Amino acid sequence: MKAEAIEVLLHPSCQKFLDGLECPFDDLSKLKDDDIIKFKDLFIMNRVSKFHRDIGKNMETLYDYMIDILSKRVPIENVNVKVD
């Protein structure tokens, strides 16, 4: 499944951050590690939907993994799936 509409979840400050780095919304692989960490923090702090706020650590983990996948950095630590 390919996520074609991440911009639906992006707060304007997240869009501005990615626009400033000239990074497309659907491919974060060009971001440096520091920029990805900044983007993750910005994304978590500015969740668009009120239903995605304060719902626990599991949703934050899902968002974290979603950003890792969009940046083509597969999560390999603390997961139940073995990556070869």
The first five atom37 places (N, CA, C, CB, O) and aatype in JSON, in Angstrom:
{
  "aatype": [12, 11, 0, 6, 0, 9, 6, 19, 10, 10, 8, 14, 15, 4, 5, 11, 13, 10, 3, 7, 10, 6, 4, 14, 13, 3, 3, 10, 15, 11, 10, 11, 3, 3, 3, 9, 9, 11, 13, 11, 3, 10, 13, 9, 12, 2, 1, 19, 15, 11, 13, 8, 1, 3, 9, 7, 11, 2, 12, 6, 16, 10, 18, 3, 18, 12, 9, 3, 9, 10, 15, 11, 1, 19, 14, 9, 6, 2, 19, 2, 19, 11, 19, 3],
  "atom_mask": [
    [1, 1, 1, 1, 1],
    [1, 1, 1, 1, 1],
    [1, 1, 1, 1, 1],
    [1, 1, 1, 1, 1],
    [1, 1, 1, 1, 1],
    [1, 1, 1, 1, 1],
    [1, 1, 1, 1, 1],
    [1, 1, 1, 1, 1],
    [1, 1, 1, 1, 1],
    [1, 1, 1, 1, 1],
    [1, 1, 1, 1, 1],
    [1, 1, 1, 1, 1],
    [1, 1, 1, 1, 1],
    [1, 1, 1, 1, 1],
    [1, 1, 1, 1, 1],
    [1, 1, 1, 1, 1],
    [1, 1, 1, 1, 1],
    [1, 1, 1, 1, 1],
    [1, 1, 1, 1, 1],
    [1, 1, 1, 0, 1],
    [1, 1, 1, 1, 1],
    [1, 1, 1, 1, 1],
    [1, 1, 1, 1, 1],
    [1, 1, 1, 1, 1],
    [1, 1, 1, 1, 1],
    [1, 1, 1, 1, 1],
    [1, 1, 1, 1, 1],
    [1, 1, 1, 1, 1],
    [1, 1, 1, 1, 1],
    [1, 1, 1, 1, 1],
    [1, 1, 1, 1, 1],
    [1, 1, 1, 1, 1],
    [1, 1, 1, 1, 1],
    [1, 1, 1, 1, 1],
    [1, 1, 1, 1, 1],
    [1, 1, 1, 1, 1],
    [1, 1, 1, 1, 1],
    [1, 1, 1, 1, 1],
    [1, 1, 1, 1, 1],
    [1, 1, 1, 1, 1],
    [1, 1, 1, 1, 1],
    [1, 1, 1, 1, 1],
    [1, 1, 1, 1, 1],
    [1, 1, 1, 1, 1],
    [1, 1, 1, 1, 1],
    [1, 1, 1, 1, 1],
    [1, 1, 1, 1, 1],
    [1, 1, 1, 1, 1],
    [1, 1, 1, 1, 1],
    [1, 1, 1, 1, 1],
    [1, 1, 1, 1, 1],
    [1, 1, 1, 1, 1],
    [1, 1, 1, 1, 1],
    [1, 1, 1, 1, 1],
    [1, 1, 1, 1, 1],
    [1, 1, 1, 0, 1],
    [1, 1, 1, 1, 1],
    [1, 1, 1, 1, 1],
    [1, 1, 1, 1, 1],
    [1, 1, 1, 1, 1],
    [1, 1, 1, 1, 1],
    [1, 1, 1, 1, 1],
    [1, 1, 1, 1, 1],
    [1, 1, 1, 1, 1],
    [1, 1, 1, 1, 1],
    [1, 1, 1, 1, 1],
    [1, 1, 1, 1, 1],
    [1, 1, 1, 1, 1],
    [1, 1, 1, 1, 1],
    [1, 1, 1, 1, 1],
    [1, 1, 1, 1, 1],
    [1, 1, 1, 1, 1],
    [1, 1, 1, 1, 1],
    [1, 1, 1, 1, 1],
    [1, 1, 1, 1, 1],
    [1, 1, 1, 1, 1],
    [1, 1, 1, 1, 1],
    [1, 1, 1, 1, 1],
    [1, 1, 1, 1, 1],
    [1, 1, 1, 1, 1],
    [1, 1, 1, 1, 1],
    [1, 1, 1, 1, 1],
    [1, 1, 1, 1, 1],
    [1, 1, 1, 1, 1]
  ],
  "atom_positions": [
    [[0.85, -1.17, 0.0], [0.0, 0.0, 0.0], [0.89, 1.23, 0.0], [-0.96, 0.0, 1.22], [1.84, 1.33, 0.78]],
    [[0.59, 2.15, -0.85], [1.4, 3.35, -0.95], [0.61, 4.54, -0.41], [1.83, 3.61, -2.42], [-0.52, 4.78, -0.81]],
    [[1.23, 5.27, 0.52], [0.59, 6.45, 1.1], [0.81, 7.64, 0.17], [1.14, 6.76, 2.53], [1.93, 8.14, 0.06]],
    [[-0.24, 8.08, -0.49], [-0.13, 9.16, -1.45], [-0.59, 10.49, -0.87], [-0.93, 8.84, -2.69], [-0.48, 11.52, -1.53]],
    [[-1.11, 10.49, 0.36], [-1.72, 11.7, 0.86], [-1.31, 12.01, 2.29], [-3.21, 11.6, 0.78], [-2.17, 12.25, 3.14]],
    [[-0.03, 12.01, 2.57], [0.42, 12.37, 3.92], [0.07, 13.81, 4.24], [1.93, 12.14, 4.06], [-0.09, 14.16, 5.4]],
    [[-0.04, 14.66, 3.2], [-0.33, 16.07, 3.46], [-1.65, 16.26, 4.18], [-0.33, 16.85, 2.17], [-1.87, 17.33, 4.76]],
    [[-2.54, 15.28, 4.17], [-3.79, 15.37, 4.91], [-3.5, 15.45, 6.4], [-4.69, 14.16, 4.59], [-4.25, 16.09, 7.14]],
    [[-2.43, 14.8, 6.85], [-2.09, 14.77, 8.27], [-1.12, 15.88, 8.68], [-1.49, 13.45, 8.61], [-0.81, 16.01, 9.86]],
    [[-0.65, 16.67, 7.74], [0.39, 17.65, 8.05], [-0.19, 18.97, 8.53], [1.25, 17.89, 6.84], [-1.08, 19.55, 7.91]],
    [[0.34, 19.42, 9.63], [0.05, 20.74, 10.16], [0.78, 21.75, 9.28], [0.47, 20.88, 11.68], [1.84, 21.43, 8.73]],
    [[0.26, 22.97, 9.13], [0.95, 23.96, 8.3], [2.41, 24.2, 8.7], [0.2, 25.26, 8.36], [3.24, 24.49, 7.83]],
    [[2.74, 24.1, 9.99], [4.14, 24.29, 10.39], [5.02, 23.14, 9.89], [4.24, 24.41, 11.93], [6.19, 23.35, 9.58]],
    [[4.46, 21.93, 9.8], [5.21, 20.79, 9.24], [5.41, 20.98, 7.74], [4.47, 19.46, 9.52], [6.49, 20.7, 7.22]],
    [[4.37, 21.46, 7.07], [4.49, 21.74, 5.63], [5.55, 22.8, 5.38], [3.14, 22.18, 5.05], [6.35, 22.68, 4.45]],
    [[5.55, 23.83, 6.2], [6.51, 24.92, 6.05], [7.94, 24.4, 6.28], [6.19, 26.07, 7.05], [8.86, 24.79, 5.56]],
    [[8.12, 23.53, 7.27], [9.42, 22.95, 7.55], [9.93, 22.17, 6.33], [9.35, 22.03, 8.78], [11.08, 22.34, 5.92]],
    [[9.08, 21.31, 5.75], [9.48, 20.52, 4.59], [9.69, 21.39, 3.36], [8.45, 19.44, 4.29], [10.6, 21.15, 2.57]],
    [[8.84, 22.4, 3.19], [9.02, 23.33, 2.06], [10.35, 24.07, 2.17], [7.86, 24.33, 2.0], [11.02, 24.28, 1.16]],
    [[10.72, 24.46, 3.38], [11.99, 25.16, 3.6], [13.2, 24.3, 3.25], [0.0, 0.0, 0.0], [14.24, 24.82, 2.86]],
    [[13.05, 22.99, 3.39], [14.14, 22.07, 3.04], [13.99, 21.52, 1.62], [14.18, 20.91, 4.04], [14.78, 20.68, 1.18]],
    [[12.97, 22.01, 0.91], [12.67, 21.57, -0.45], [12.53, 20.06, -0.53], [13.76, 22.03, -1.41], [13.09, 19.4, -1.4]],
    [[11.76, 19.53, 0.41], [11.54, 18.09, 0.51], [10.09, 17.79, 0.18], [11.92, 17.56, 1.92], [9.19, 18.39, 0.77]],
    [[9.83, 16.86, -0.75], [8.44, 16.5, -1.05], [7.79, 15.77, 0.12], [8.37, 15.62, -2.31], [8.47, 15.12, 0.91]],
    [[6.48, 15.89, 0.24], [5.76, 15.29, 1.37], [5.77, 13.77, 1.33], [4.34, 15.79, 1.4], [5.7, 13.13, 2.37]],
    [[5.85, 13.2, 0.15], [5.74, 11.74, 0.03], [7.07, 11.01, 0.0], [4.98, 11.41, -1.21], [7.09, 9.78, -0.11]],
    [[8.18, 11.73, 0.1], [9.5, 11.09, 0.12], [10.44, 11.91, 0.99], [10.08, 10.94, -1.33], [11.0, 12.91, 0.56]],
    [[10.59, 11.47, 2.22], [11.44, 12.19, 3.17], [12.87, 11.66, 3.19], [10.85, 12.11, 4.57], [13.64, 12.0, 4.08]],
    [[13.22, 10.84, 2.21], [14.53, 10.19, 2.22], [15.69, 11.16, 2.0], [14.57, 9.13, 1.15], [16.83, 10.82, 2.3]],
    [[15.42, 12.34, 1.5], [16.49, 13.32, 1.26], [16.85, 14.12, 2.51], [16.08, 14.26, 0.16], [17.82, 14.88, 2.51]],
    [[16.07, 13.94, 3.57], [16.36, 14.67, 4.81], [17.53, 14.04, 5.55], [15.12, 14.69, 5.72], [17.72, 12.82, 5.53]],
    [[18.3, 14.89, 6.2], [19.39, 14.41, 7.06], [18.78, 13.85, 8.35], [20.42, 15.56, 7.37], [17.63, 14.13, 8.67]],
    [[19.56, 13.07, 9.06], [19.07, 12.45, 10.3], [18.58, 13.5, 11.3], [20.17, 11.61, 10.94], [17.55, 13.31, 11.93]],
    [[19.32, 14.59, 11.44], [18.9, 15.65, 12.37], [17.58, 16.28, 11.95], [19.98, 16.74, 12.46], [16.74, 16.59, 12.79]],
    [[17.4, 16.46, 10.64], [16.16, 17.05, 10.14], [14.97, 16.11, 10.34], [16.3, 17.41, 8.66], [13.86, 16.56, 10.6]],
    [[15.21, 14.81, 10.22], [14.14, 13.85, 10.46], [13.71, 13.89, 11.92], [14.58, 12.43, 10.06], [12.52, 13.83, 12.23]],
    [[14.67, 13.97, 12.82], [14.35, 14.06, 14.25], [13.55, 15.33, 14.54], [15.64, 14.03, 15.11], [12.57, 15.29, 15.28]],
    [[13.96, 16.45, 13.95], [13.22, 17.7, 14.12], [11.81, 17.59, 13.56], [13.96, 18.86, 13.45], [10.84, 18.06, 14.16]],
    [[11.7, 16.94, 12.39], [10.38, 16.78, 11.77], [9.48, 15.9, 12.62], [10.52, 16.2, 10.36], [8.3, 16.2, 12.79]],
    [[10.03, 14.81, 13.14], [9.23, 13.93, 14.01], [8.7, 14.69, 15.22], [10.07, 12.72, 14.47], [7.52, 14.57, 15.55]],
    [[9.55, 15.45, 15.86], [9.12, 16.22, 17.02], [8.05, 17.24, 16.64], [10.32, 16.94, 17.66], [7.05, 17.39, 17.34]],
    [[8.27, 17.92, 15.53], [7.31, 18.91, 15.05], [5.98, 18.25, 14.7], [7.87, 19.66, 13.84], [4.91, 18.78, 15.01]],
    [[6.04, 17.11, 14.06], [4.84, 16.38, 13.67], [4.04, 15.93, 14.9], [5.2, 15.16, 12.81], [2.82, 16.08, 14.95]],
    [[4.75, 15.37, 15.89], [4.07, 14.89, 17.1], [3.46, 16.06, 17.88], [5.07, 14.11, 17.99], [2.36, 15.93, 18.42]],
    [[4.14, 17.17, 17.95], [3.64, 18.32, 18.71], [2.46, 19.02, 18.02], [4.77, 19.33, 18.92], [1.69, 19.71, 18.68]],
    [[2.33, 18.83, 16.71], [1.29, 19.55, 15.95], [0.39, 18.58, 15.19], [1.94, 20.54, 14.96], [0.25, 18.68, 13.97]],
    [[-0.2, 17.67, 15.9], [-1.12, 16.72, 15.25], [-2.37, 17.46, 14.82], [-1.47, 15.54, 16.19], [-2.94, 18.24, 15.59]],
    [[-2.8, 17.2, 13.61], [-3.92, 17.92, 13.02], [-5.25, 17.52, 13.66], [-3.97, 17.68, 11.53], [-6.05, 18.39, 14.01]],
    [[-5.48, 16.25, 13.79], [-6.77, 15.78, 14.29], [-6.78, 15.72, 15.81], [-7.09, 14.41, 13.71], [-5.83, 15.24, 16.43]],
    [[-7.85, 16.2, 16.4], [-7.98, 16.13, 17.86], [-8.1, 14.69, 18.33], [-9.2, 16.93, 18.32], [-7.83, 14.4, 19.5]],
    [[-8.49, 13.78, 17.44], [-8.62, 12.37, 17.79], [-7.28, 11.65, 17.83], [-9.55, 11.68, 16.81], [-7.19, 10.52, 18.31]],
    [[-6.24, 12.29, 17.33], [-4.9, 11.7, 17.33], [-4.02, 12.25, 18.44], [-4.23, 11.93, 15.99], [-2.86, 11.88, 18.56]],
    [[-4.57, 13.13, 19.25], [-3.81, 13.7, 20.37], [-4.13, 12.95, 21.65], [-4.14, 15.2, 20.54], [-5.25, 12.49, 21.86]],
    [[-3.14, 12.83, 22.49], [-3.31, 12.24, 23.83], [-4.01, 10.88, 23.81], [-4.11, 13.18, 24.7], [-4.87, 10.61, 24.64]],
    [[-3.63, 10.03, 22.87], [-4.25, 8.71, 22.83], [-3.26, 7.6, 23.14], [-4.87, 8.46, 21.46], [-3.54, 6.41, 22.95]],
    [[-2.11, 8.0, 23.62], [-1.18, 7.0, 24.11], [0.06, 6.82, 23.26], [0.0, 0.0, 0.0], [0.2, 7.36, 22.16]],
    [[0.95, 6.05, 23.83], [2.24, 5.8, 23.23], [2.15, 5.01, 21.93], [3.12, 5.06, 24.21], [2.99, 5.18, 21.04]],
    [[1.14, 4.15, 21.79], [1.03, 3.33, 20.58], [0.85, 4.18, 19.33], [-0.12, 2.36, 20.72], [1.44, 3.88, 18.3]],
    [[0.04, 5.23, 19.41], [-0.17, 6.09, 18.25], [1.11, 6.86, 17.92], [-1.32, 7.07, 18.5], [1.43, 7.04, 16.75]],
    [[1.83, 7.3, 18.94], [3.1, 7.98, 18.69], [4.09, 7.04, 18.02], [3.7, 8.51, 20.0], [4.83, 7.46, 17.14]],
    [[4.09, 5.77, 18.42], [4.97, 4.79, 17.8], [4.58, 4.58, 16.33], [4.91, 3.45, 18.57], [5.45, 4.48, 15.47]],
    [[3.29, 4.52, 16.05], [2.84, 4.37, 14.67], [3.26, 5.56, 13.81], [1.33, 4.21, 14.62], [3.73, 5.38, 12.69]],
    [[3.11, 6.76, 14.34], [3.55, 7.95, 13.61], [5.06, 7.92, 13.39], [3.16, 9.23, 14.37], [5.54, 8.25, 12.31]],
    [[5.8, 7.51, 14.41], [7.25, 7.42, 14.3], [7.64, 6.46, 13.18], [7.85, 6.96, 15.64], [8.5, 6.77, 12.36]],
    [[7.0, 5.29, 13.15], [7.29, 4.3, 12.11], [6.86, 4.8, 10.73], [6.59, 2.98, 12.43], [7.54, 4.54, 9.74]],
    [[5.74, 5.5, 10.67], [5.27, 6.03, 9.4], [6.29, 7.01, 8.81], [3.91, 6.73, 9.58], [6.57, 6.98, 7.61]],
    [[6.83, 7.86, 9.65], [7.84, 8.81, 9.19], [9.12, 8.07, 8.79], [8.14, 9.85, 10.27], [9.76, 8.45, 7.81]],
    [[9.5, 7.04, 9.54], [10.67, 6.23, 9.17], [10.48, 5.58, 7.8], [10.94, 5.16, 10.22], [11.42, 5.53, 7.0]],
    [[9.3, 5.09, 7.53], [9.02, 4.45, 6.25], [9.06, 5.48, 5.12], [7.66, 3.74, 6.27], [9.62, 5.21, 4.06]],
    [[8.47, 6.66, 5.34], [8.51, 7.7, 4.32], [9.92, 8.22, 4.07], [7.61, 8.85, 4.72], [10.23, 8.71, 2.99]],
    [[10.78, 8.11, 5.08], [12.16, 8.55, 4.91], [13.06, 7.39, 4.49], [12.69, 9.18, 6.22], [14.29, 7.53, 4.42]],
    [[12.44, 6.25, 4.21], [13.14, 5.05, 3.75], [14.18, 4.57, 4.74], [13.79, 5.3, 2.41], [15.24, 4.08, 4.37]],
    [[13.85, 4.72, 6.01], [14.65, 4.19, 7.1], [13.77, 3.22, 7.86], [15.19, 5.34, 8.04], [12.93, 3.61, 8.68]],
    [[13.96, 1.96, 7.59], [13.1, 0.93, 8.18], [13.42, 0.79, 9.65], [13.27, -0.42, 7.44], [14.58, 0.65, 10.02]],
    [[12.39, 0.81, 10.51], [12.63, 0.62, 11.94], [13.11, -0.81, 12.21], [11.35, 0.92, 12.76], [12.47, -1.77, 11.78]],
    [[14.24, -0.94, 12.92], [14.78, -2.27, 13.2], [14.95, -2.53, 14.69], [16.1, -2.45, 12.49], [15.21, -3.67, 15.08]],
    [[14.83, -1.51, 15.52], [14.99, -1.68, 16.96], [13.62, -1.72, 17.63], [15.85, -0.55, 17.55], [12.71, -0.98, 17.26]],
    [[13.5, -2.6, 18.62], [12.27, -2.72, 19.41], [11.04, -3.05, 18.57], [12.03, -1.43, 20.17], [9.95, -2.56, 18.84]],
    [[11.22, -3.87, 17.54], [10.09, -4.31, 16.73], [10.02, -5.84, 16.76], [10.22, -3.8, 15.26], [11.01, -6.5, 17.09]],
    [[8.89, -6.38, 16.44], [8.7, -7.83, 16.48], [9.01, -8.51, 15.15], [7.3, -8.14, 16.89], [8.88, -9.73, 15.05]],
    [[9.4, -7.75, 14.15], [9.66, -8.29, 12.83], [11.17, -8.29, 12.6], [8.92, -7.47, 11.73], [11.85, -7.29, 12.86]],
    [[11.7, -9.4, 12.1], [13.12, -9.48, 11.81], [13.37, -8.97, 10.4], [13.63, -10.94, 11.98], [12.73, -9.41, 9.45]],
    [[14.3, -8.03, 10.27], [14.65, -7.46, 8.98], [15.97, -8.05, 8.54], [14.73, -5.9, 9.04], [16.98, -7.94, 9.24]],
    [[15.98, -8.7, 7.37], [17.2, -9.3, 6.83], [17.76, -8.46, 5.72], [16.93, -10.71, 6.32], [18.79, -8.82, 5.14]]
  ]
}
